[in-house]
Amino acid sequence: MSLVPVLVLMILFSLRGTGAQSVTQPDVHVTVSEGAPLELRCNYSSSVSPYLFWYMQYPNQGLHLLLKYTSGISLVPGIKGFKAEFRRNETSFHLKKPSAHWSDSAEYFCAVSDT
């Protein structure tokens, strides 16, 4: 059994907009067994209805957009088997994958915007 290390930076990352918003990622480092479920937590605050995003970044590469929530359904499908669930009442947008793979080893960023 191999382990999949996933680095989640504890950052505040917000895209430009007019309202006050921020995100927090409470998990700094997550390690799961290959094939095990993966969950990365993101909590947000926003004074308006938010747009939410998850990005991943491999070493020495740019950001890759995994998925985004703009409105509508709360379960957002993404690429590479990722999905995120928008929960307005919990102000959360947690990223999930049913089965982690070694190629998921990367840094992950949650972002919020009001536009």
C-alpha positions as CSV (number, residue, x, y, z in Angstrom):
1,M,0.0,0.0,0.0
2,S,1.5,3.4,-1.0
3,L,0.6,6.7,0.6
4,V,-0.6,9.8,-1.3
5,P,0.7,12.9,0.3
6,V,-1.4,16.0,-0.4
7,L,-0.1,19.4,0.7
8,V,-2.8,21.9,1.5
9,L,-1.4,25.3,2.3
10,M,-3.1,27.1,5.1
11,I,-3.8,30.3,3.2
12,L,-6.3,33.0,2.6
13,F,-6.9,33.2,-1.1
14,S,-9.5,35.4,-2.7
15,L,-9.9,36.6,-6.2
16,R,-10.5,40.3,-6.9
17,G,-14.0,41.5,-6.3
18,T,-16.0,44.2,-4.6
19,G,-17.3,42.4,-1.5
20,A,-15.5,41.2,1.6
21,Q,-14.6,37.5,1.3
22,S,-12.0,35.0,2.4
23,V,-11.4,31.3,2.5
24,T,-9.6,29.1,5.1
25,Q,-8.2,25.6,4.6
26,P,-7.9,24.1,8.0
27,D,-5.8,21.1,6.9
28,V,-2.1,21.9,6.3
29,H,-1.0,18.4,5.2
30,V,-3.1,15.4,4.4
31,T,-1.9,11.9,3.7
32,V,-4.1,9.1,2.6
33,S,-3.5,5.6,1.3
34,E,-3.8,5.0,-2.4
35,G,-7.3,4.1,-3.3
36,A,-8.7,5.6,-0.1
37,P,-11.2,8.5,-0.1
38,L,-9.7,12.0,-0.1
39,E,-11.4,15.1,1.4
40,L,-9.8,18.6,1.6
41,R,-11.8,21.1,3.6
42,C,-12.5,24.7,2.6
43,N,-14.5,27.2,4.6
44,Y,-15.4,30.6,3.2
45,S,-16.9,33.9,4.2
46,S,-18.6,36.2,1.7
47,S,-20.9,39.1,2.0
48,V,-22.7,38.2,-1.2
49,S,-23.5,34.9,-3.0
50,P,-20.0,33.5,-3.7
51,Y,-18.3,31.9,-6.7
52,L,-16.0,29.2,-5.3
53,F,-13.0,27.4,-7.0
54,W,-10.6,24.6,-6.3
55,Y,-7.2,24.6,-8.0
56,M,-4.3,22.1,-7.8
57,Q,-0.6,22.8,-8.5
58,Y,2.2,20.3,-9.2
59,P,5.7,21.4,-8.3
60,N,7.2,23.9,-10.7
61,Q,3.9,24.2,-12.6
62,G,1.0,26.7,-12.8
63,L,-2.4,26.3,-11.2
64,H,-4.9,23.9,-12.8
65,L,-8.6,24.6,-12.3
66,L,-10.3,21.5,-10.9
67,L,-13.8,22.9,-10.5
68,K,-15.9,25.9,-9.8
69,Y,-19.3,26.8,-8.3
70,T,-21.2,29.7,-9.6
71,S,-24.8,28.8,-8.8
72,G,-27.3,26.0,-9.2
73,I,-26.6,22.5,-8.0
74,S,-24.6,22.1,-4.8
75,L,-22.7,19.0,-5.8
76,V,-20.1,20.3,-8.4
77,P,-18.3,17.7,-10.6
78,G,-14.8,18.5,-11.6
79,I,-11.9,16.9,-13.6
80,K,-9.8,13.9,-12.5
81,G,-12.7,12.4,-10.5
82,F,-12.9,15.4,-8.0
83,K,-16.1,16.9,-6.8
84,A,-17.0,19.5,-4.3
85,E,-20.1,20.2,-2.3
86,F,-21.3,23.7,-1.7
87,R,-23.0,24.1,1.6
88,R,-24.3,27.6,2.2
89,N,-25.5,27.0,5.7
90,E,-22.1,25.6,6.8
91,T,-20.2,28.1,4.6
92,S,-18.1,25.2,3.2
93,F,-16.9,23.9,-0.1
94,H,-15.0,20.7,0.6
95,L,-13.2,18.9,-2.2
96,K,-13.6,15.2,-2.4
97,K,-12.4,12.2,-4.5
98,P,-13.6,8.7,-3.9
99,S,-10.3,7.0,-4.6
100,A,-6.9,8.9,-4.3
101,H,-4.1,8.2,-6.7
102,W,-0.4,8.9,-6.4
103,S,-0.8,11.5,-9.2
104,D,-3.0,13.5,-6.9
105,S,0.0,14.5,-4.9
106,A,0.0,18.3,-5.2
107,E,-0.8,21.5,-3.5
108,Y,-4.5,22.4,-3.5
109,F,-6.0,25.9,-3.2
110,C,-9.6,27.0,-2.5
111,A,-10.6,30.4,-3.8
112,V,-13.6,32.6,-3.5
113,S,-14.9,35.6,-5.5
114,D,-18.0,37.7,-5.6
115,T,-17.8,38.2,-9.4
